[in-house]
Amino acid sequence: MAKRIHDLLGLPVDEVVVNECLTLKQFLWASQLAGVASFLLVTALLGLVAFVGGRRWLRAIKGGAARTDGRTPGKLAPNRFHEAAWIVGDKHEIADDVWIGAFCVIDAAHDRLVLAPGVVVASGAHIYTHSSVARTATCGAAPIEHAPTHVGPHASICANATVLMGCDVQERAVVAAGAVVPEHTVVPRDCVVAGVPARIVRRARPSKLRSGETRSSCGCAIAPDGKAIDMVCGEHEV
Ligand SMILES: CC(C)(COP(=O)(O)OP(=O)(O)OC[C@H]1O[C@@H](n2cnc3c(N)ncnc32)[C@H](O)[C@@H]1OP(=O)(O)O)[C@@H](O)C(=O)NCCC(=O)NCCS
């Protein structure tokens, strides 16, 4: 080793140089050791950072904080409607052909909820049978209020509408997108309600069929091309 270093440096070999080269040899060994130690340290630090960051990332993907109601964090309770709809509780009577879209909250945990045949609950709509406002405002002294909610046959609860506890949305009524139906409201059959709070914007009225028009089984006028002529059906005043 000493000889080779000599050759490299082009120096004569003598006792002193050999000793110096031995020192150099030791220095090289020490450098190698320090290099390996630094490499291991940096690798360990990078591994630690990746481990901690990766766990956070996984937690974020899974949905963060733990959820209640016996569900696995990040997973919604199974239901026979859209997988991202949340049907809470089992006090419900939901007809087989009811359609419930994504991101709906259907509260059947506190009181009876009926969704009659042909009902459509569009994405993001919420239907409640309870209110915790009184309990919250009384610092827990009052109980959670609840009342049965009913949605009649072929009624539509449009996208992002909210039907609060105790409402009776009657047959073929339409709750427009984004409307809020206040607690204990009766939405008459064949009416369209819209806004916050929801108000009747259209109601059924007598209508004569024009040439080529027919009627659906529930009384709506249908154009020759099969489209509904009006959102409200029937031939009666409400
Ligand atoms: C309610 C709805 C069906 C329209 O019904 P329509 O009988 O054709 O009503 P019109 O468009 O003639 O509107 C009637 C009145 O209600 C108002 N209105 C209608 N929809 C409204 C809404 N979502 N919010 C507030 N006001 C609304 C209109 O401005 C109009 O008011 P005006 O008479 O003062 O001008 C429609 O507006 C709606 O909300 N569709 C949502 C469909 C949906 O959720 N799709 C998602 C997939 S299913």
The ligand as an ORCA input file, in Angstrom:
! r2SCAN-3c Opt
* xyz 0 1
  C     -87.823     22.479     -9.925
  C     -87.351     22.184    -11.330
  C     -87.621     20.736    -11.655
  C     -87.980     23.101    -12.352
  O     -89.353     23.012    -12.292
  P     -90.258     23.877    -13.277
  O     -91.677     23.582    -12.937
  O     -89.840     23.674    -14.686
  O     -89.924     25.359    -12.808
  P     -89.524     26.633    -13.657
  O     -88.168     26.468    -14.227
  O     -90.642     26.985    -14.603
  O     -89.466     27.702    -12.508
  C     -90.596     28.132    -11.820
  C     -90.155     29.163    -10.814
  O     -89.384     28.503     -9.789
  C     -88.075     29.034     -9.731
  N     -87.157     27.921     -9.511
  C     -87.053     26.793    -10.222
  N     -86.105     26.005     -9.719
  C     -85.611     26.671     -8.655
  C     -84.604     26.362     -7.716
  N     -83.924     25.213     -7.777
  N     -84.352     27.244     -6.729
  C     -85.039     28.417     -6.672
  N     -86.002     28.758     -7.532
  C     -86.270     27.899     -8.523
  C     -87.856     29.694    -11.062
  O     -86.923     30.729    -10.968
  C     -89.216     30.195    -11.397
  O     -89.450     31.385    -10.685
  P     -90.304     32.589    -11.348
  O     -91.645     32.024    -11.620
  O     -90.287     33.644    -10.295
  O     -89.581     32.956    -12.584
  C     -85.850     22.497    -11.477
  O     -85.657     23.906    -11.278
  C     -84.971     21.750    -10.528
  O     -84.743     22.145     -9.395
  N     -84.425     20.626    -11.046
  C     -83.493     19.834    -10.305
  C     -83.243     18.551    -11.046
  C     -82.182     17.754    -10.339
  O     -82.085     17.703     -9.140
  N     -81.362     17.094    -11.127
  C     -80.317     16.269    -10.584
  C     -80.390     14.874    -11.113
  S     -81.944     14.086    -10.835
*
